[in-house]
Amino acid sequence: MAKCLSSICAVNHFAKSNNFLSGVIAVPARRSLEREKIDSLEKLSDYSEKEIMQLHGFGKNAMEKLKNHMKDHQVSFKN
């Protein structure tokens, strides 16, 4: 029974998640961005690094990966 329920959860989770930053930062950090309605690098550039660091799931490692990804796409945080 539990196996069946976990399958349902997995399907529902993947059905509603998007691929923004998938493979770049961990799931908790991506979920925090999703809760803030940040689903593109353009929207992310409207925030400061300090504001993003206050979100759940963001630490030095996630921020470093995010900044590298943004740099690769010529996008930066607001000052």
Phi and psi restraints in degrees (range 20) as a CNS / XPLOR table:
assign (resid 1 and name C) (resid 2 and name N)
       (resid 2 and name CA) (resid 2 and name C) 1.0 -62.4 20.0 2
assign (resid 2 and name N) (resid 2 and name CA)
       (resid 2 and name C) (resid 3 and name N) 1.0 -35.6 20.0 2
assign (resid 2 and name C) (resid 3 and name N)
       (resid 3 and name CA) (resid 3 and name C) 1.0 -62.1 20.0 2
assign (resid 3 and name N) (resid 3 and name CA)
       (resid 3 and name C) (resid 4 and name N) 1.0 -40.5 20.0 2
assign (resid 3 and name C) (resid 4 and name N)
       (resid 4 and name CA) (resid 4 and name C) 1.0 -65.1 20.0 2
assign (resid 4 and name N) (resid 4 and name CA)
       (resid 4 and name C) (resid 5 and name N) 1.0 -43.6 20.0 2
assign (resid 4 and name C) (resid 5 and name N)
       (resid 5 and name CA) (resid 5 and name C) 1.0 -64.1 20.0 2
assign (resid 5 and name N) (resid 5 and name CA)
       (resid 5 and name C) (resid 6 and name N) 1.0 -40.0 20.0 2
assign (resid 5 and name C) (resid 6 and name N)
       (resid 6 and name CA) (resid 6 and name C) 1.0 -66.1 20.0 2
assign (resid 6 and name N) (resid 6 and name CA)
       (resid 6 and name C) (resid 7 and name N) 1.0 -32.0 20.0 2
assign (resid 6 and name C) (resid 7 and name N)
       (resid 7 and name CA) (resid 7 and name C) 1.0 -65.1 20.0 2
assign (resid 7 and name N) (resid 7 and name CA)
       (resid 7 and name C) (resid 8 and name N) 1.0 -40.3 20.0 2
assign (resid 7 and name C) (resid 8 and name N)
       (resid 8 and name CA) (resid 8 and name C) 1.0 -64.4 20.0 2
assign (resid 8 and name N) (resid 8 and name CA)
       (resid 8 and name C) (resid 9 and name N) 1.0 -43.5 20.0 2
assign (resid 8 and name C) (resid 9 and name N)
       (resid 9 and name CA) (resid 9 and name C) 1.0 -61.8 20.0 2
assign (resid 9 and name N) (resid 9 and name CA)
       (resid 9 and name C) (resid 10 and name N) 1.0 -43.1 20.0 2
assign (resid 9 and name C) (resid 10 and name N)
       (resid 10 and name CA) (resid 10 and name C) 1.0 -63.2 20.0 2
assign (resid 10 and name N) (resid 10 and name CA)
       (resid 10 and name C) (resid 11 and name N) 1.0 -41.8 20.0 2
assign (resid 10 and name C) (resid 11 and name N)
       (resid 11 and name CA) (resid 11 and name C) 1.0 -64.9 20.0 2
assign (resid 11 and name N) (resid 11 and name CA)
       (resid 11 and name C) (resid 12 and name N) 1.0 -45.6 20.0 2
assign (resid 11 and name C) (resid 12 and name N)
       (resid 12 and name CA) (resid 12 and name C) 1.0 -64.7 20.0 2
assign (resid 12 and name N) (resid 12 and name CA)
       (resid 12 and name C) (resid 13 and name N) 1.0 -38.9 20.0 2
assign (resid 12 and name C) (resid 13 and name N)
       (resid 13 and name CA) (resid 13 and name C) 1.0 -64.1 20.0 2
assign (resid 13 and name N) (resid 13 and name CA)
       (resid 13 and name C) (resid 14 and name N) 1.0 -46.9 20.0 2
assign (resid 13 and name C) (resid 14 and name N)
       (resid 14 and name CA) (resid 14 and name C) 1.0 -72.6 20.0 2
assign (resid 14 and name N) (resid 14 and name CA)
       (resid 14 and name C) (resid 15 and name N) 1.0 -28.2 20.0 2
assign (resid 14 and name C) (resid 15 and name N)
       (resid 15 and name CA) (resid 15 and name C) 1.0 -67.4 20.0 2
assign (resid 15 and name N) (resid 15 and name CA)
       (resid 15 and name C) (resid 16 and name N) 1.0 -33.7 20.0 2
assign (resid 15 and name C) (resid 16 and name N)
       (resid 16 and name CA) (resid 16 and name C) 1.0 -101.2 20.0 2
assign (resid 16 and name N) (resid 16 and name CA)
       (resid 16 and name C) (resid 17 and name N) 1.0 -6.8 20.0 2
assign (resid 16 and name C) (resid 17 and name N)
       (resid 17 and name CA) (resid 17 and name C) 1.0 -86.3 20.0 2
assign (resid 17 and name N) (resid 17 and name CA)
       (resid 17 and name C) (resid 18 and name N) 1.0 151.2 20.0 2
assign (resid 17 and name C) (resid 18 and name N)
       (resid 18 and name CA) (resid 18 and name C) 1.0 -106.4 20.0 2
assign (resid 18 and name N) (resid 18 and name CA)
       (resid 18 and name C) (resid 19 and name N) 1.0 175.7 20.0 2
assign (resid 18 and name C) (resid 19 and name N)
       (resid 19 and name CA) (resid 19 and name C) 1.0 -98.9 20.0 2
assign (resid 19 and name N) (resid 19 and name CA)
       (resid 19 and name C) (resid 20 and name N) 1.0 10.3 20.0 2
assign (resid 19 and name C) (resid 20 and name N)
       (resid 20 and name CA) (resid 20 and name C) 1.0 -60.9 20.0 2
assign (resid 20 and name N) (resid 20 and name CA)
       (resid 20 and name C) (resid 21 and name N) 1.0 120.3 20.0 2
assign (resid 20 and name C) (resid 21 and name N)
       (resid 21 and name CA) (resid 21 and name C) 1.0 65.0 20.0 2
assign (resid 21 and name N) (resid 21 and name CA)
       (resid 21 and name C) (resid 22 and name N) 1.0 16.6 20.0 2
assign (resid 21 and name C) (resid 22 and name N)
       (resid 22 and name CA) (resid 22 and name C) 1.0 -63.0 20.0 2
assign (resid 22 and name N) (resid 22 and name CA)
       (resid 22 and name C) (resid 23 and name N) 1.0 129.3 20.0 2
assign (resid 22 and name C) (resid 23 and name N)
       (resid 23 and name CA) (resid 23 and name C) 1.0 85.7 20.0 2
assign (resid 23 and name N) (resid 23 and name CA)
       (resid 23 and name C) (resid 24 and name N) 1.0 -6.2 20.0 2
assign (resid 23 and name C) (resid 24 and name N)
       (resid 24 and name CA) (resid 24 and name C) 1.0 -98.8 20.0 2
assign (resid 24 and name N) (resid 24 and name CA)
       (resid 24 and name C) (resid 25 and name N) 1.0 -52.1 20.0 2
assign (resid 24 and name C) (resid 25 and name N)
       (resid 25 and name CA) (resid 25 and name C) 1.0 -126.5 20.0 2
assign (resid 25 and name N) (resid 25 and name CA)
       (resid 25 and name C) (resid 26 and name N) 1.0 163.8 20.0 2
assign (resid 25 and name C) (resid 26 and name N)
       (resid 26 and name CA) (resid 26 and name C) 1.0 -70.0 20.0 2
assign (resid 26 and name N) (resid 26 and name CA)
       (resid 26 and name C) (resid 27 and name N) 1.0 161.0 20.0 2
assign (resid 26 and name C) (resid 27 and name N)
       (resid 27 and name CA) (resid 27 and name C) 1.0 -57.2 20.0 2
assign (resid 27 and name N) (resid 27 and name CA)
       (resid 27 and name C) (resid 28 and name N) 1.0 -45.4 20.0 2
assign (resid 27 and name C) (resid 28 and name N)
       (resid 28 and name CA) (resid 28 and name C) 1.0 -57.8 20.0 2
assign (resid 28 and name N) (resid 28 and name CA)
       (resid 28 and name C) (resid 29 and name N) 1.0 -40.0 20.0 2
assign (resid 28 and name C) (resid 29 and name N)
       (resid 29 and name CA) (resid 29 and name C) 1.0 -68.1 20.0 2
assign (resid 29 and name N) (resid 29 and name CA)
       (resid 29 and name C) (resid 30 and name N) 1.0 -41.3 20.0 2
assign (resid 29 and name C) (resid 30 and name N)
       (resid 30 and name CA) (resid 30 and name C) 1.0 -63.9 20.0 2
assign (resid 30 and name N) (resid 30 and name CA)
       (resid 30 and name C) (resid 31 and name N) 1.0 -38.7 20.0 2
assign (resid 30 and name C) (resid 31 and name N)
       (resid 31 and name CA) (resid 31 and name C) 1.0 -64.8 20.0 2
assign (resid 31 and name N) (resid 31 and name CA)
       (resid 31 and name C) (resid 32 and name N) 1.0 -38.0 20.0 2
assign (resid 31 and name C) (resid 32 and name N)
       (resid 32 and name CA) (resid 32 and name C) 1.0 -62.3 20.0 2
assign (resid 32 and name N) (resid 32 and name CA)
       (resid 32 and name C) (resid 33 and name N) 1.0 -41.8 20.0 2
assign (resid 32 and name C) (resid 33 and name N)
       (resid 33 and name CA) (resid 33 and name C) 1.0 -64.5 20.0 2
assign (resid 33 and name N) (resid 33 and name CA)
       (resid 33 and name C) (resid 34 and name N) 1.0 -40.4 20.0 2
assign (resid 33 and name C) (resid 34 and name N)
       (resid 34 and name CA) (resid 34 and name C) 1.0 -61.7 20.0 2
assign (resid 34 and name N) (resid 34 and name CA)
       (resid 34 and name C) (resid 35 and name N) 1.0 -42.1 20.0 2
assign (resid 34 and name C) (resid 35 and name N)
       (resid 35 and name CA) (resid 35 and name C) 1.0 -62.6 20.0 2
assign (resid 35 and name N) (resid 35 and name CA)
       (resid 35 and name C) (resid 36 and name N) 1.0 -30.4 20.0 2
assign (resid 35 and name C) (resid 36 and name N)
       (resid 36 and name CA) (resid 36 and name C) 1.0 -87.5 20.0 2
assign (resid 36 and name N) (resid 36 and name CA)
       (resid 36 and name C) (resid 37 and name N) 1.0 4.9 20.0 2
assign (resid 36 and name C) (resid 37 and name N)
       (resid 37 and name CA) (resid 37 and name C) 1.0 64.6 20.0 2
assign (resid 37 and name N) (resid 37 and name CA)
       (resid 37 and name C) (resid 38 and name N) 1.0 31.2 20.0 2
assign (resid 37 and name C) (resid 38 and name N)
       (resid 38 and name CA) (resid 38 and name C) 1.0 -98.7 20.0 2
assign (resid 38 and name N) (resid 38 and name CA)
       (resid 38 and name C) (resid 39 and name N) 1.0 105.2 20.0 2
assign (resid 38 and name C) (resid 39 and name N)
       (resid 39 and name CA) (resid 39 and name C) 1.0 -127.5 20.0 2
assign (resid 39 and name N) (resid 39 and name CA)
       (resid 39 and name C) (resid 40 and name N) 1.0 18.5 20.0 2
assign (resid 39 and name C) (resid 40 and name N)
       (resid 40 and name CA) (resid 40 and name C) 1.0 -155.6 20.0 2
assign (resid 40 and name N) (resid 40 and name CA)
       (resid 40 and name C) (resid 41 and name N) 1.0 160.3 20.0 2
assign (resid 40 and name C) (resid 41 and name N)
       (resid 41 and name CA) (resid 41 and name C) 1.0 -65.7 20.0 2
assign (resid 41 and name N) (resid 41 and name CA)
       (resid 41 and name C) (resid 42 and name N) 1.0 -32.0 20.0 2
assign (resid 41 and name C) (resid 42 and name N)
       (resid 42 and name CA) (resid 42 and name C) 1.0 -61.7 20.0 2
assign (resid 42 and name N) (resid 42 and name CA)
       (resid 42 and name C) (resid 43 and name N) 1.0 -44.9 20.0 2
assign (resid 42 and name C) (resid 43 and name N)
       (resid 43 and name CA) (resid 43 and name C) 1.0 -67.8 20.0 2
assign (resid 43 and name N) (resid 43 and name CA)
       (resid 43 and name C) (resid 44 and name N) 1.0 -36.9 20.0 2
assign (resid 43 and name C) (resid 44 and name N)
       (resid 44 and name CA) (resid 44 and name C) 1.0 -63.0 20.0 2
assign (resid 44 and name N) (resid 44 and name CA)
       (resid 44 and name C) (resid 45 and name N) 1.0 -33.2 20.0 2
assign (resid 44 and name C) (resid 45 and name N)
       (resid 45 and name CA) (resid 45 and name C) 1.0 -70.2 20.0 2
assign (resid 45 and name N) (resid 45 and name CA)
       (resid 45 and name C) (resid 46 and name N) 1.0 -10.3 20.0 2
assign (resid 45 and name C) (resid 46 and name N)
       (resid 46 and name CA) (resid 46 and name C) 1.0 -81.2 20.0 2
assign (resid 46 and name N) (resid 46 and name CA)
       (resid 46 and name C) (resid 47 and name N) 1.0 -4.1 20.0 2
assign (resid 46 and name C) (resid 47 and name N)
       (resid 47 and name CA) (resid 47 and name C) 1.0 -113.0 20.0 2
assign (resid 47 and name N) (resid 47 and name CA)
       (resid 47 and name C) (resid 48 and name N) 1.0 154.7 20.0 2
assign (resid 47 and name C) (resid 48 and name N)
       (resid 48 and name CA) (resid 48 and name C) 1.0 -87.9 20.0 2
assign (resid 48 and name N) (resid 48 and name CA)
       (resid 48 and name C) (resid 49 and name N) 1.0 161.1 20.0 2
assign (resid 48 and name C) (resid 49 and name N)
       (resid 49 and name CA) (resid 49 and name C) 1.0 -58.9 20.0 2
assign (resid 49 and name N) (resid 49 and name CA)
       (resid 49 and name C) (resid 50 and name N) 1.0 -39.4 20.0 2
assign (resid 49 and name C) (resid 50 and name N)
       (resid 50 and name CA) (resid 50 and name C) 1.0 -62.3 20.0 2
assign (resid 50 and name N) (resid 50 and name CA)
       (resid 50 and name C) (resid 51 and name N) 1.0 -41.2 20.0 2
assign (resid 50 and name C) (resid 51 and name N)
       (resid 51 and name CA) (resid 51 and name C) 1.0 -64.1 20.0 2
assign (resid 51 and name N) (resid 51 and name CA)
       (resid 51 and name C) (resid 52 and name N) 1.0 -42.0 20.0 2
assign (resid 51 and name C) (resid 52 and name N)
       (resid 52 and name CA) (resid 52 and name C) 1.0 -69.2 20.0 2
assign (resid 52 and name N) (resid 52 and name CA)
       (resid 52 and name C) (resid 53 and name N) 1.0 -37.2 20.0 2
assign (resid 52 and name C) (resid 53 and name N)
       (resid 53 and name CA) (resid 53 and name C) 1.0 -63.0 20.0 2
assign (resid 53 and name N) (resid 53 and name CA)
       (resid 53 and name C) (resid 54 and name N) 1.0 -21.3 20.0 2
assign (resid 53 and name C) (resid 54 and name N)
       (resid 54 and name CA) (resid 54 and name C) 1.0 -79.1 20.0 2
assign (resid 54 and name N) (resid 54 and name CA)
       (resid 54 and name C) (resid 55 and name N) 1.0 -11.9 20.0 2
assign (resid 54 and name C) (resid 55 and name N)
       (resid 55 and name CA) (resid 55 and name C) 1.0 -77.3 20.0 2
assign (resid 55 and name N) (resid 55 and name CA)
       (resid 55 and name C) (resid 56 and name N) 1.0 149.9 20.0 2
assign (resid 55 and name C) (resid 56 and name N)
       (resid 56 and name CA) (resid 56 and name C) 1.0 -60.9 20.0 2
assign (resid 56 and name N) (resid 56 and name CA)
       (resid 56 and name C) (resid 57 and name N) 1.0 138.1 20.0 2
assign (resid 56 and name C) (resid 57 and name N)
       (resid 57 and name CA) (resid 57 and name C) 1.0 92.8 20.0 2
assign (resid 57 and name N) (resid 57 and name CA)
       (resid 57 and name C) (resid 58 and name N) 1.0 -6.4 20.0 2
assign (resid 57 and name C) (resid 58 and name N)
       (resid 58 and name CA) (resid 58 and name C) 1.0 -103.1 20.0 2
assign (resid 58 and name N) (resid 58 and name CA)
       (resid 58 and name C) (resid 59 and name N) 1.0 124.4 20.0 2
assign (resid 58 and name C) (resid 59 and name N)
       (resid 59 and name CA) (resid 59 and name C) 1.0 -135.4 20.0 2
assign (resid 59 and name N) (resid 59 and name CA)
       (resid 59 and name C) (resid 60 and name N) 1.0 -166.9 20.0 2
assign (resid 59 and name C) (resid 60 and name N)
       (resid 60 and name CA) (resid 60 and name C) 1.0 -59.3 20.0 2
assign (resid 60 and name N) (resid 60 and name CA)
       (resid 60 and name C) (resid 61 and name N) 1.0 -42.7 20.0 2
assign (resid 60 and name C) (resid 61 and name N)
       (resid 61 and name CA) (resid 61 and name C) 1.0 -64.8 20.0 2
assign (resid 61 and name N) (resid 61 and name CA)
       (resid 61 and name C) (resid 62 and name N) 1.0 -50.3 20.0 2
assign (resid 61 and name C) (resid 62 and name N)
       (resid 62 and name CA) (resid 62 and name C) 1.0 -62.1 20.0 2
assign (resid 62 and name N) (resid 62 and name CA)
       (resid 62 and name C) (resid 63 and name N) 1.0 -41.1 20.0 2
assign (resid 62 and name C) (resid 63 and name N)
       (resid 63 and name CA) (resid 63 and name C) 1.0 -66.1 20.0 2
assign (resid 63 and name N) (resid 63 and name CA)
       (resid 63 and name C) (resid 64 and name N) 1.0 -41.3 20.0 2
assign (resid 63 and name C) (resid 64 and name N)
       (resid 64 and name CA) (resid 64 and name C) 1.0 -62.7 20.0 2
assign (resid 64 and name N) (resid 64 and name CA)
       (resid 64 and name C) (resid 65 and name N) 1.0 -44.3 20.0 2
assign (resid 64 and name C) (resid 65 and name N)
       (resid 65 and name CA) (resid 65 and name C) 1.0 -63.2 20.0 2
assign (resid 65 and name N) (resid 65 and name CA)
       (resid 65 and name C) (resid 66 and name N) 1.0 -41.6 20.0 2
assign (resid 65 and name C) (resid 66 and name N)
       (resid 66 and name CA) (resid 66 and name C) 1.0 -65.2 20.0 2
assign (resid 66 and name N) (resid 66 and name CA)
       (resid 66 and name C) (resid 67 and name N) 1.0 -44.5 20.0 2
assign (resid 66 and name C) (resid 67 and name N)
       (resid 67 and name CA) (resid 67 and name C) 1.0 -63.8 20.0 2
assign (resid 67 and name N) (resid 67 and name CA)
       (resid 67 and name C) (resid 68 and name N) 1.0 -39.1 20.0 2
assign (resid 67 and name C) (resid 68 and name N)
       (resid 68 and name CA) (resid 68 and name C) 1.0 -63.8 20.0 2
assign (resid 68 and name N) (resid 68 and name CA)
       (resid 68 and name C) (resid 69 and name N) 1.0 -42.4 20.0 2
assign (resid 68 and name C) (resid 69 and name N)
       (resid 69 and name CA) (resid 69 and name C) 1.0 -64.3 20.0 2
assign (resid 69 and name N) (resid 69 and name CA)
       (resid 69 and name C) (resid 70 and name N) 1.0 -42.7 20.0 2
assign (resid 69 and name C) (resid 70 and name N)
       (resid 70 and name CA) (resid 70 and name C) 1.0 -64.5 20.0 2
assign (resid 70 and name N) (resid 70 and name CA)
       (resid 70 and name C) (resid 71 and name N) 1.0 -41.6 20.0 2
assign (resid 70 and name C) (resid 71 and name N)
       (resid 71 and name CA) (resid 71 and name C) 1.0 -61.2 20.0 2
assign (resid 71 and name N) (resid 71 and name CA)
       (resid 71 and name C) (resid 72 and name N) 1.0 -41.1 20.0 2
assign (resid 71 and name C) (resid 72 and name N)
       (resid 72 and name CA) (resid 72 and name C) 1.0 -60.6 20.0 2
assign (resid 72 and name N) (resid 72 and name CA)
       (resid 72 and name C) (resid 73 and name N) 1.0 -27.1 20.0 2
assign (resid 72 and name C) (resid 73 and name N)
       (resid 73 and name CA) (resid 73 and name C) 1.0 -106.3 20.0 2
assign (resid 73 and name N) (resid 73 and name CA)
       (resid 73 and name C) (resid 74 and name N) 1.0 17.1 20.0 2
assign (resid 73 and name C) (resid 74 and name N)
       (resid 74 and name CA) (resid 74 and name C) 1.0 54.3 20.0 2
assign (resid 74 and name N) (resid 74 and name CA)
       (resid 74 and name C) (resid 75 and name N) 1.0 44.2 20.0 2
assign (resid 74 and name C) (resid 75 and name N)
       (resid 75 and name CA) (resid 75 and name C) 1.0 -126.4 20.0 2
assign (resid 75 and name N) (resid 75 and name CA)
       (resid 75 and name C) (resid 76 and name N) 1.0 147.2 20.0 2
assign (resid 75 and name C) (resid 76 and name N)
       (resid 76 and name CA) (resid 76 and name C) 1.0 -141.3 20.0 2
assign (resid 76 and name N) (resid 76 and name CA)
       (resid 76 and name C) (resid 77 and name N) 1.0 165.5 20.0 2
assign (resid 76 and name C) (resid 77 and name N)
       (resid 77 and name CA) (resid 77 and name C) 1.0 -72.4 20.0 2
assign (resid 77 and name N) (resid 77 and name CA)
       (resid 77 and name C) (resid 78 and name N) 1.0 157.0 20.0 2
assign (resid 77 and name C) (resid 78 and name N)
       (resid 78 and name CA) (resid 78 and name C) 1.0 -72.5 20.0 2
assign (resid 78 and name N) (resid 78 and name CA)
       (resid 78 and name C) (resid 79 and name N) 1.0 156.4 20.0 2
